[in-house]
Amino acid sequence: DAGITQSPRHKVTETGTPVTLRCHQTENHRYMYWYRQDPGHGLRLIHYSYGVKDTDKGEVSDGYSVSRSKTEDFLLTLESATSSQTSVYFCAISQTESGNTIYFGEGSWLTVV
Amino acid sequence: GENVEQHPSTLSVQEGDSAVIKCTYSDSASNYFPWYKQELGKRPQLIIDIRSNVGEKKDQRIAVTLNKTAKHFSLHITETQPEDSAVYFCAASRAHSGGGADGLTFGKGTHLIIQP
């Protein structure tokens, strides 16, 4: 599982509330990613990080922010959740030792009501 | 940015037959092409990948081919078994020589159904 832990695994929240998803890795990988997965759209990149305090936007970054204050943690924040952000969120890491292979965490199911 | 198209969206084959899923990409700078298998409610699992300096790669019943000129790559599964039933995603990215990679751009997936 490449040492990736996501929390919470399941969450129901109300529209307009802030939500933070956490991705924790234990193997000191430099690159970390956040994806969302929706029916009909596959997996889409939200944000990624290439080091502590170094982040960049992906394809669907609007409404999301990220932070990486430590190598092991990559946080995804929905400042004011909307129903369109109901989705499954996957964290991933790039494992340099295996040629930059990307592995995924188990996912976080978020429902915004 | 990169755009990945995947076909077909659904593929039904008889057990024991072969299955082929095809993808095209748009960014000639992409150099890394993985394939993931995802079962219902689970994370995507890497099953095979290929880099742009290789034309074909095999791992038991699974093979991937890459045509850089035409910007397309394909997944081939031979002797299909019931446990091959899942959704398969192709993806493309630029891996960095110094480590790490741009985020993957995924196709929309193929639902592979193995008929007994």
Interface residues (C-beta under 8 A of the other chain):
Chain A: R30 Y31 Y33 Y35 G40 H41 G42 L43 R44 L45 Y48 Y50 G58 E59 F90 S94 T96 G99 N100 T101 I102 Y103 F104 G105 E106 G107
Chain B: G1 Y32 P34 Y36 K42 R43 P44 Q45 L46 D49 R51 F89 A91 S93 A95 H96 G99 G100 A101 D102 G103 L104 T105 F106 G107 K108 G109
